[in-house]
Amino acid sequence: MFPRSHWLARIEEAWRERPIVWLAGVRRTGKSTLARALPDAEVLDCELPSVRRAVADPESFLREVGRGRIVLDEVHRLDAPAELLKLAADHFPGVRVLATGSSTLLASDKFRDTLTGRKRTVRLTPMDHRDLAAFESTDVRRRLHRGGLPPMFLAARFPEADFEEWFDSYWAKDLQELFRLERRASFQKLLELTFRQSGGIFEAAQLAAPAGISRPTVQTYLAAMEQTLIVEVLRPFHSGRSQELVRAPKVYGFDTGFVCFHRGWLRLRDDDVGLLWEHYVLNELRSVLQGREIHYWRDKARHELDFVVARDPERPIAIEAKWSEEAFDPKALVAFRALYPEGDNLVVAHDVGRAHVRRFGGLSVRFVGIDHLAGLRVLGRGDP
């Protein structure tokens, strides 16, 4: 088992703030394995009938636990998971619960409202940069090609069959539990189209006909994909100025391996890595920022920034992802800072070893490697 210590530390931090921690993430990101690595925690697999019988009376079960840590793995398999978690939070202060399961569970309004003020969510992303080190690898190109789900990353060859099997499970277990969708072929076609153009502007009207569905159904399916965490929907950052794009989102597939699979990239060419690096940087930002929103920016002159983080709307952080530092062109950043003059400027490049600052006219731009992101104070983590 590969230790993923930074995720364990994040769970410990969340437990210090709330008694219930929800470990979210798509299937096969390693939620169950991570939960079993927690020290001094009793792990209960809720798929087992014996476990479901043991927790059928939540109050008696929690009295037996008394104090300590319990992991309820696949908690959505219980008949009344929300009742058990609410009872633990309100009446058993010595108990700490980590719940894992279907990524759709917290999309239920009833479940979300039940745990308001009682939980913290840790979103386990596909393998981030620190996970790559934990898996004793420095092969970034392998991570870009195979993706960040540990079984796919560790496979001896590009695991086409595993990607197909993953979708079958996703359709049957995640989507059907929450959305009860009936048109599998249409949904799968839209998903394929979305992953093929991953990282681009999402135009629902252009995708409706190829998928054989209406424009409103495209929007419905996209919402289902977003709620089940298999796409990242980035809305444009703007302040309503006439020259800014204000509506159309950009949509990214959740994992580079699935992007390669749907594009038919059985081998990775040099021309492919730039797009995949952009996805990898987004994954890293999601890992670091967790619930904070990430946007992109574009104006009508087609200047575009990959990512904008607006912790302070008056000082938005502009982030560009480049495989090579020398590929950075400051034109889009110059256009952005003409409208938003305050804020940090970052370029995350694969070939940056030591972080450094370069000036482009009046702009100061910090160039960093992906290994620096988790420690940047401007993102709310670590040191400058």
Secondary structure as GFF3:
##gff-version 3
##sequence-region A 1 384
A	DSSP	alpha_helix	5	17	.	.	.	ID=ss1
A	DSSP	beta_strand	20	24	.	.	.	ID=ss2
A	DSSP	alpha_helix	31	36	.	.	.	ID=ss3
A	DSSP	beta_strand	41	45	.	.	.	ID=ss4
A	DSSP	alpha_helix	49	54	.	.	.	ID=ss5
A	DSSP	alpha_helix	58	65	.	.	.	ID=ss6
A	DSSP	beta_strand	68	73	.	.	.	ID=ss7
A	DSSP	three_ten_helix	75	77	.	.	.	ID=ss8
A	DSSP	alpha_helix	81	91	.	.	.	ID=ss9
A	DSSP	beta_strand	95	100	.	.	.	ID=ss10
A	DSSP	three_ten_helix	105	107	.	.	.	ID=ss11
A	DSSP	alpha_helix	109	114	.	.	.	ID=ss12
A	DSSP	beta_strand	119	123	.	.	.	ID=ss13
A	DSSP	alpha_helix	129	134	.	.	.	ID=ss14
A	DSSP	alpha_helix	140	146	.	.	.	ID=ss15
A	DSSP	alpha_helix	150	154	.	.	.	ID=ss16
A	DSSP	alpha_helix	160	169	.	.	.	ID=ss17
A	DSSP	pi_helix	170	175	.	.	.	ID=ss18
A	DSSP	alpha_helix	176	178	.	.	.	ID=ss19
A	DSSP	alpha_helix	184	196	.	.	.	ID=ss20
A	DSSP	beta_strand	200	201	.	.	.	ID=ss21
A	DSSP	alpha_helix	204	211	.	.	.	ID=ss22
A	DSSP	alpha_helix	215	227	.	.	.	ID=ss23
A	DSSP	beta_strand	231	234	.	.	.	ID=ss24
A	DSSP	beta_strand	250	253	.	.	.	ID=ss25
A	DSSP	alpha_helix	256	263	.	.	.	ID=ss26
A	DSSP	three_ten_helix	270	272	.	.	.	ID=ss27
A	DSSP	alpha_helix	273	289	.	.	.	ID=ss28
A	DSSP	beta_strand	295	298	.	.	.	ID=ss29
A	DSSP	beta_strand	304	309	.	.	.	ID=ss30
A	DSSP	beta_strand	317	322	.	.	.	ID=ss31
A	DSSP	three_ten_helix	325	327	.	.	.	ID=ss32
A	DSSP	alpha_helix	331	339	.	.	.	ID=ss33
A	DSSP	beta_strand	345	349	.	.	.	ID=ss34
A	DSSP	beta_strand	356	360	.	.	.	ID=ss35
A	DSSP	beta_strand	363	368	.	.	.	ID=ss36
A	DSSP	three_ten_helix	370	375	.	.	.	ID=ss37
A	DSSP	three_ten_helix	377	379	.	.	.	ID=ss38
###
